[in-house]
């Protein structure tokens, strides 16, 4: 291999290494204000801040400061939703659940300290199947519970994570590698 080709390959490797080195920031929900809907309707959710009473705005709640209970119940009382400060969401079957379509959405608006970048299943306790976990946008998540089988009062937990943010040193390495590639390419063109 020619010396220039070796330098180009090394510069490319530096760029790839720098771009792949990312750091996942923890996503705190400590000050989150959550706007929830169930089956596409805000009235389908009852929030802790409203004492789980059906009234205008009862689909909006803050995290339970004591972390001792759920933040939301569905208006049919089938499901409870408990968020932790560390970004965990536990979904509880609050009553016997018959198979069917169950769609939930949680919008954190501008109350998050970072955009949502991950939403993954952590584990089951008395439930099985494949819950549909989806990131709608940087501040909204959605759940589809139609593929979950529930035993009496079963639950599952999912983790909400922040978007991965490149480390400052990685960005500098990526820029240095790109500059080296651009310089080598320019030299090659000047020789031609």
Phi, psi and omega in degrees: 000138180289152180305320179295320180296322178295316179297319179296317179296318178296318178298319179296319178296320177299317179299312180297318179297319181292319181291325182280345180275097180237159181238125178278120179277140177293146180253106178274135175253014187307318182252022185291141169244124190245130177253115187244153172219153181228129183056033177081004183236128175301326180293349179282352180243140178241121186262155179303317182300341179250017179064025180059032178258136179287108178205165180304132179082004182289353178273004180244130182208158171264170175293146175293114183298334180275347184053035182253357182205188182275155176268334182219148167235146173287154184295341175268003178062019178287323188230147172240149183230121182239120177259144174252161178300331183276007175094007178276141175239122175250129180252124182249140167277116185268351181202169176302130184252123175274149179303140180173183180269123179227112183242131182230146177222137177235124180244121181267357179052224182268013185275356180272150178273356178200158177290151176286131179233350181211146176209101189230150178288134179256317180180168180244151171217094181082017175219160178208173180110202183230098175291140176279113179247125185218140172270119181278313176203191187296348181223013184225137174238156179226148177234140172239114185260013184293337181257016180258133174258130186247131166272177181304120175057036176287171180206166168217158181235139176232152181250130175263127181238159179283158174297144180289135182243127179297142176290146181304321180295324179295320179296319179296318178297319179298315178297319179297318179295318178296320177298319178296318178297317180296318179297317180295320179295320180295317179300318181297318180293323180293327179288332184288000000 
